[in-house]
Amino acid sequence: MTVPVLAVSSLLLMGAGVSAQEDPAVLRQQAAAERLWQSFLTMYQKVSLEPLAAQALDLKGREALLAVAGPSYRDWKAERAANLPDLFKAVRKADPTLKPFELMERMLGGLLPKIDRYGRYESVEEMELLDEAARQAKGVFAINLVIDEKKVLRCFPDPDGPAAKAGVLAGAELLEVDGVAVAQKSLAFVKMAFAGSKSVEVKVLQPQGRQESIVIERTFETFPSVSLQKSPAGVRVRIRTFDAGVADQLRELFKANPPLDRLILDLRGNGGGLIQEAFAVAELFLPKGAVIAYVRGRDGDKSQVAASDPVVTPGSLQILLDHGTASAAELLAMSLKENLTTRVVLRGQQSYGKGQRLSRDSLEGGGMLTLSDGLMLSPAKKSWDHTGITPDVEMK
């Protein structure tokens, strides 16, 4: 599907009483904003799984612009102008102090969730804040923060980490950090609130609907992407995320720790990662020729087929899920369940329900763009997007 690229003239960012000739700074802002918008349009046309037609995208852009421009534009309607360039011009005419590039970034931030469930634009400022939060952090709280499609900030703590041990449940809504409300705040702002402190007090709305204030202590314990533990119940393998090299690490662990007749694969809190690593992990379990999964892009379904004999063939395989199990981790669970039906039991909680593959790219002169570029399907071509995976045995 081809999406016509919206034309953006130099009139787009002109404001009343300010001309590019009179103010070089405004000229630079205008040029940067135009490059950012054109870069977004090019990437959206190239990547998006279900791109809107140009007219529909233009309308969504106008709505997003008015939503972020400020309270002075609350009574304005998107139909006030025939197209986005004209509306952008009218907004700047009403308030020439608005900086074109910053306004464009705010507009993109408001637009992406409206056109893509997982769509996101991280501004230059947000990226700088995230870098600063990472520099200040000493130790970890072991909690993954996710803004869902309803713009609710949810907590998915590592089950073995300090946040979970303190009582934060997977899927809890984060309300406050050290007394500061986080509603409508950016992810970068919230991560900065966690950075640098030995402990934080959070107020959360637990999945059962109960509000709680919980103090979480930072830990210097490490939480590797892959770990293995032996017990009388069998071998427990934990995959926290699908980083590069996870499948190779797992292969070596399997070879070094026989027997593997009873295996527990712990995917709790695993929010995904590199889809190719999930495919490679599935290959360790599946017979040659087995279909791992499908990824449906604009050109239809593509199957992923195991290329070699399995490394491990456990007599029983328990897969642990929770509300934080998402994306590539859900793909792995579905692949193993449908291919090894008689040997696999899914235990735990309903998974998150994120079945779309994401693409993350930088935009010219701006921040980072995240778009859905594929729909992941199980070997039976079932989707878990929105619904999640229902475990065979439900456990709290």
KOLDREN-833689 format. One record per residue (C-alpha): residue number from 1; x, y, z; residue in one letter. Coordinates in steps of 0.2 Angstrom, whole numbers, plus 5000, padded with zeros to 4 digits. Last residue first. Layout:
KOLDREN-833689
- NUM  X  Y  Z  a .
...
END
This chain:
KOLDREN-833689
- 396  4993  4921  5206  k .
- 395  4992  4905  5196  m .
- 394  4981  4900  5182  e .
- 393  4985  4883  5174  v .
- 392  4983  4882  5155  d .
- 391  4988  4900  5153  p .
- 390  4978  4912  5143  t .
- 389  4989  4921  5131  i .
- 388  4986  4940  5127  g .
- 387  4970  4948  5120  t .
- 386  4977  4964  5113  h .
- 385  4988  4955  5100  d .
- 384  4988  4936  5104  w .
- 383  4986  4932  5085  s .
- 382  4983  4914  5079  k .
- 381  4992  4908  5063  k .
- 380  4993  4890  5068  a .
- 379  5012  4892  5070  p .
- 378  5008  4908  5080  s .
- 377  5006  4925  5072  l .
- 376  5017  4941  5074  m .
- 375  5010  4957  5065  l .
- 374  5023  4968  5057  g .
- 373  5029  4986  5055  d .
- 372  5022  4994  5071  s .
- 371  5031  5011  5073  l .
- 370  5044  5019  5084  t .
- 369  5052  5035  5080  l .
- 368  5067  5042  5088  m .
- 367  5072  5060  5090  g .
- 366  5075  5075  5078  g .
- 365  5087  5082  5065  g .
- 364  5082  5068  5053  e .
- 363  5072  5055  5062  l .
- 362  5080  5040  5071  s .
- 361  5072  5023  5069  d .
- 360  5063  5010  5079  r .
- 359  5053  4996  5071  s .
- 358  5041  4986  5081  l .
- 357  5034  4969  5078  r .
- 356  5016  4967  5084  q .
- 355  5008  4954  5095  g .
- 354  5008  4963  5112  k .
- 353  4995  4955  5123  g .
- 352  5002  4957  5141  y .
- 351  5001  4938  5146  s .
- 350  4987  4931  5156  q .
- 349  4994  4924  5173  q .
- 348  5004  4909  5178  g .
- 347  5007  4892  5170  r .
- 346  5008  4886  5152  l .
- 345  5010  4867  5150  v .
- 344  5021  4860  5136  v .
- 343  5024  4841  5133  r .
- 342  5008  4836  5124  t .
- 341  5007  4852  5113  t .
- 340  5025  4853  5107  l .
- 339  5023  4863  5091  n .
- 338  5008  4873  5097  e .
- 337  5015  4876  5115  k .
- 336  5032  4880  5109  l .
- 335  5027  4893  5096  s .
- 334  5015  4901  5108  m .
- 333  5027  4903  5122  a .
- 332  5041  4909  5110  l .
- 331  5029  4922  5102  l .
- 330  5023  4928  5119  e .
- 329  5042  4931  5124  a .
- 328  5044  4940  5107  a .
- 327  5030  4952  5112  s .
- 326  5025  4952  5130  a .
- 325  5026  4943  5147  t .
- 324  5023  4957  5160  g .
- 323  5006  4951  5165  h .
- 322  5013  4934  5170  d .
- 321  5019  4918  5161  l .
- 320  5029  4903  5167  l .
- 319  5032  4889  5154  i .
- 318  5032  4871  5160  q .
- 317  5041  4859  5149  l .
- 316  5040  4840  5151  s .
- 315  5050  4826  5143  g .
- 314  5063  4839  5138  p .
- 313  5070  4838  5120  t .
- 312  5085  4850  5121  v .
- 311  5097  4855  5107  v .
- 310  5084  4852  5093  p .
- 309  5089  4847  5075  d .
- 308  5093  4861  5063  s .
- 307  5085  4875  5052  a .
- 306  5069  4879  5062  a .
- 305  5057  4888  5050  v .
- 304  5051  4906  5051  q .
- 303  5036  4908  5040  s .
- 302  5032  4925  5031  k .
- 301  5014  4930  5029  d .
- 300  5009  4944  5018  g .
- 299  5018  4958  5008  d .
- 298  5012  4972  5020  r .
- 297  5020  4962  5035  g .
- 296  5013  4947  5043  r .
- 295  5026  4938  5054  v .
- 294  5023  4919  5056  y .
- 293  5029  4908  5069  a .
- 292  5042  4893  5073  i .
- 291  5036  4882  5059  v .
- 290  5044  4865  5062  a .
- 289  5057  4860  5048  g .
- 288  5069  4852  5060  k .
- 287  5062  4848  5077  p .
- 286  5059  4861  5089  l .
- 285  5068  4865  5106  f .
- 284  5084  4875  5102  l .
- 283  5075  4882  5087  e .
- 282  5063  4891  5098  a .
- 281  5078  4901  5106  v .
- 280  5084  4906  5088  a .
- 279  5066  4913  5084  f .
- 278  5066  4922  5100  a .
- 277  5083  4929  5096  e .
- 276  5076  4935  5079  q .
- 275  5062  4944  5088  i .
- 274  5075  4955  5097  l .
- 273  5067  4961  5113  g .
- 272  5052  4955  5122  g .
- 271  5044  4961  5138  g .
- 270  5050  4947  5149  n .
- 269  5042  4950  5166  g .
- 268  5039  4931  5168  r .
- 267  5046  4921  5154  l .
- 266  5052  4907  5166  d .
- 265  5055  4890  5156  l .
- 264  5054  4876  5168  i .
- 263  5062  4860  5162  l .
- 262  5060  4842  5167  r .
- 261  5070  4829  5157  d .
- 260  5085  4842  5155  l .
- 259  5099  4831  5161  p .
- 258  5111  4839  5158  p .
- 257  5119  4856  5163  n .
- 256  5133  4861  5152  a .
- 255  5125  4858  5135  k .
- 254  5109  4867  5140  f .
- 253  5119  4882  5147  l .
- 252  5129  4883  5130  e .
- 251  5113  4883  5120  r .
- 250  5106  4896  5132  l .
- 249  5120  4908  5130  q .
- 248  5119  4906  5111  d .
- 247  5101  4910  5111  a .
- 246  5103  4925  5122  v .
- 245  5117  4932  5110  g .
- 244  5108  4949  5106  a .
- 243  5096  4953  5119  d .
- 242  5079  4944  5121  f .
- 241  5074  4949  5139  t .
- 240  5072  4941  5156  r .
- 239  5075  4923  5151  i .
- 238  5075  4912  5166  r .
- 237  5079  4893  5165  v .
- 236  5073  4882  5179  r .
- 235  5080  4864  5179  v .
- 234  5069  4851  5188  g .
- 233  5058  4850  5203  a .
- 232  5072  4844  5214  p .
- 231  5081  4860  5209  s .
- 230  5094  4867  5196  k .
- 229  5095  4885  5192  q .
- 228  5099  4893  5175  l .
- 227  5101  4912  5170  s .
- 226  5098  4922  5154  v .
- 225  5096  4941  5152  s .
- 224  5106  4943  5168  p .
- 223  5099  4952  5183  f .
- 222  5113  4959  5194  t .
- 221  5111  4964  5212  e .
- 220  5116  4982  5216  f .
- 219  5099  4985  5224  t .
- 218  5088  5000  5226  r .
- 217  5076  5000  5240  e .
- 216  5057  5001  5235  i .
- 215  5045  5009  5247  v .
- 214  5027  5005  5244  i .
- 213  5011  5016  5245  s .
- 212  4996  5006  5240  e .
- 211  4979  5009  5230  q .
- 210  4968  4993  5228  r .
- 209  4960  4990  5211  g .
- 208  4964  4971  5210  q .
- 207  4978  4976  5197  p .
- 206  4987  4987  5210  q .
- 205  4985  5006  5209  l .
- 204  5002  5012  5214  v .
- 203  5010  5025  5225  k .
- 202  5029  5024  5225  v .
- 201  5041  5028  5238  e .
- 200  5059  5028  5231  v .
- 199  5075  5021  5238  s .
- 198  5094  5024  5236  k .
- 197  5090  5038  5224  s .
- 196  5100  5043  5209  g .
- 195  5087  5040  5195  a .
- 194  5069  5035  5200  f .
- 193  5062  5053  5196  a .
- 192  5073  5054  5180  m .
- 191  5064  5038  5175  k .
- 190  5047  5047  5177  v .
- 189  5053  5062  5167  f .
- 188  5059  5051  5153  a .
- 187  5043  5041  5152  l .
- 186  5034  5057  5149  s .
- 185  5021  5063  5162  k .
- 184  5003  5062  5158  q .
- 183  5000  5055  5176  a .
- 182  5016  5055  5185  v .
- 181  5010  5063  5202  a .
- 180  5025  5068  5213  v .
- 179  5024  5061  5231  g .
- 178  5040  5051  5230  d .
- 177  5035  5044  5214  v .
- 176  5016  5044  5211  e .
- 175  5002  5035  5201  l .
- 174  5010  5020  5194  l .
- 173  4997  5008  5188  e .
- 172  5000  4990  5193  a .
- 171  5003  4977  5178  g .
- 170  5014  4965  5187  a .
- 169  5012  4968  5206  l .
- 168  5022  4980  5217  v .
- 167  5024  4971  5234  g .
- 166  5042  4975  5241  a .
- 165  5048  4959  5234  k .
- 164  5042  4964  5217  a .
- 163  5051  4981  5217  a .
- 162  5066  4973  5225  p .
- 161  5069  4960  5211  g .
- 160  5066  4941  5209  d .
- 159  5049  4944  5200  p .
- 158  5056  4958  5189  d .
- 157  5044  4972  5191  p .
- 156  5031  4976  5177  f .
- 155  5024  4993  5182  c .
- 154  5011  5002  5171  r .
- 153  5010  5020  5165  l .
- 152  4993  5023  5158  v .
- 151  4993  5032  5141  k .
- 150  4978  5021  5136  k .
- 149  4989  5012  5123  e .
- 148  5001  5007  5137  d .
- 147  5015  5017  5144  i .
- 146  5028  5004  5151  v .
- 145  5039  5005  5166  l .
- 144  5051  4989  5169  n .
- 143  5056  4987  5187  i .
- 142  5072  4980  5193  a .
- 141  5075  4994  5206  f .
- 140  5093  4995  5200  v .
- 139  5111  5000  5205  g .
- 138  5118  5017  5203  k .
- 137  5107  5027  5191  a .
- 136  5114  5045  5187  q .
- 135  5121  5040  5170  r .
- 134  5105  5031  5165  a .
- 133  5094  5045  5170  a .
- 132  5105  5057  5160  e .
- 131  5103  5047  5145  d .
- 130  5084  5046  5147  l .
- 129  5084  5065  5149  l .
- 128  5094  5068  5133  e .
- 127  5082  5056  5124  m .
- 126  5067  5065  5131  e .
- 125  5074  5082  5125  e .
- 124  5077  5076  5108  v .
- 123  5059  5070  5107  s .
- 122  5054  5052  5108  e .
- 121  5040  5048  5096  y .
- 120  5029  5033  5099  r .
- 119  5018  5021  5090  g .
- 118  5013  5006  5099  y .
- 117  4994  5007  5095  r .
- 116  4998  5016  5079  d .
- 115  4989  5031  5072  i .
- 114  4983  5040  5088  k .
- 113  4998  5035  5098  p .
- 112  5009  5043  5085  l .
- 111  5000  5060  5084  l .
- 110  5003  5067  5102  g .
- 109  5022  5065  5101  g .
- 108  5022  5071  5083  l .
- 107  5014  5087  5088  m .
- 106  5026  5090  5103  r .
- 105  5040  5088  5091  e .
- 104  5033  5100  5079  m .
- 103  5029  5112  5092  l .
- 102  5047  5111  5098  e .
- 101  5053  5114  5080  f .
- 100  5042  5128  5076  p .
- 99  5045  5138  5092  k .
- 98  5029  5146  5098  l .
- 97  5032  5165  5102  t .
- 96  5022  5169  5086  p .
- 95  5006  5165  5095  d .
- 94  4990  5167  5084  a .
- 93  5000  5167  5068  k .
- 92  5009  5151  5074  r .
- 91  4992  5142  5076  v .
- 90  4986  5148  5059  a .
- 89  5002  5142  5050  k .
- 88  5001  5125  5058  f .
- 87  4983  5125  5053  l .
- 86  4987  5129  5035  d .
- 85  5001  5116  5035  p .
- 84  4989  5103  5042  l .
- 83  4975  5105  5030  n .
- 82  4959  5114  5026  a .
- 81  4960  5124  5042  a .
- 80  4947  5127  5055  r .
- 79  4942  5109  5052  e .
- 78  4953  5103  5066  a .
- 77  4942  5113  5078  k .
- 76  4948  5127  5090  w .
- 75  4940  5129  5107  d .
- 74  4955  5122  5116  r .
- 73  4967  5133  5106  y .
- 72  4972  5145  5120  s .
- 71  4974  5129  5132  p .
- 70  4990  5124  5123  g .
- 69  4997  5118  5106  a .
- 68  4997  5100  5111  v .
- 67  4979  5095  5108  a .
- 66  4978  5107  5093  l .
- 65  4992  5099  5084  l .
- 64  4986  5081  5088  a .
- 63  4969  5085  5080  e .
- 62  4978  5093  5065  r .
- 61  4989  5078  5063  g .
- 60  4975  5066  5064  k .
- 59  4967  5076  5050  l .
- 58  4982  5075  5039  d .
- 57  4984  5056  5042  l .
- 56  4966  5054  5036  a .
- 55  4970  5064  5020  q .
- 54  4986  5055  5017  a .
- 53  4979  5037  5018  a .
- 52  4983  5029  5035  l .
- 51  4997  5016  5036  p .
- 50  4994  4999  5042  e .
- 49  5011  4990  5045  l .
- 48  5020  5007  5045  s .
- 47  5038  5006  5038  v .
- 46  5040  5015  5022  k .
- 45  5026  5027  5022  q .
- 44  5029  5031  5040  y .
- 43  5048  5033  5037  m .
- 42  5045  5046  5023  t .
- 41  5032  5055  5032  l .
- 40  5043  5056  5048  f .
- 39  5058  5063  5038  s .
- 38  5046  5076  5030  q .
- 37  5040  5082  5047  w .
- 36  5058  5083  5054  l .
- 35  5065  5092  5039  r .
- 34  5050  5104  5040  e .
- 33  5054  5107  5059  a .
- 32  5072  5110  5056  a .
- 31  5069  5122  5042  a .
- 30  5057  5132  5052  q .
- 29  5068  5132  5067  q .
- 28  5083  5138  5057  r .
- 27  5073  5152  5049  l .
- 26  5066  5157  5066  v .
- 25  5084  5159  5072  a .
- 24  5089  5169  5057  p .
- 23  5076  5182  5062  d .
- 22  5071  5196  5050  e .
- 21  5073  5186  5033  q .
- 20  5063  5171  5041  a .
- 19  5049  5182  5044  s .
- 18  5040  5186  5060  v .
- 17  5025  5197  5061  g .
- 16  5012  5183  5059  a .
- 15  5020  5166  5060  g .
- 14  5028  5155  5046  m .
- 13  5029  5137  5049  l .
- 12  5019  5129  5035  l .
- 11  5022  5143  5023  l .
- 10  5038  5134  5018  s .
- 9  5028  5121  5010  s .
- 8  5024  5104  5016  v .
- 7  5017  5092  5004  a .
- 6  5009  5076  5012  l .
- 5  5017  5060  5006  v .
- 4  5005  5049  4997  p .
- 3  5004  5032  5006  v .
- 2  5007  5017  4995  t .
- 1  5000  5000  5000  m .
END
